[in-house]
Amino acid sequence: MKLLVDLLVAWALWFLVRRLFRSQPPLRSTFRSTPVRRRVRAAGDMVACTHCGLYVPRAESVSGGQGTAFCCLEHKEAAARH
């Protein structure tokens, strides 16, 4: 009888531990919750800084004359000095 109770307790513990670990989602699935293409499109149209080559969203860039774009005001001023 004691063996039967011990087996029943061991089975209950195994069942609870297994169920506890199954309820947590895997870590990898939370990292890539959105596809890569959707994340890239959400960033908007990207332009390269004429001075340093850094890519920035067009909405955040500083526009210069003749269709040039810069990542910051300092690079626009540095290009104007040269």
Buried (B, 14 or more C-beta within 10 A) or exposed (E): EEEEEEEEEEEEEEEEEEEEEEEEEEEEEEEEEEEEEEEEEEEEEBBBBBBEEBEBEEEEBBEBEEEBBBBBEEBBEEBEEE
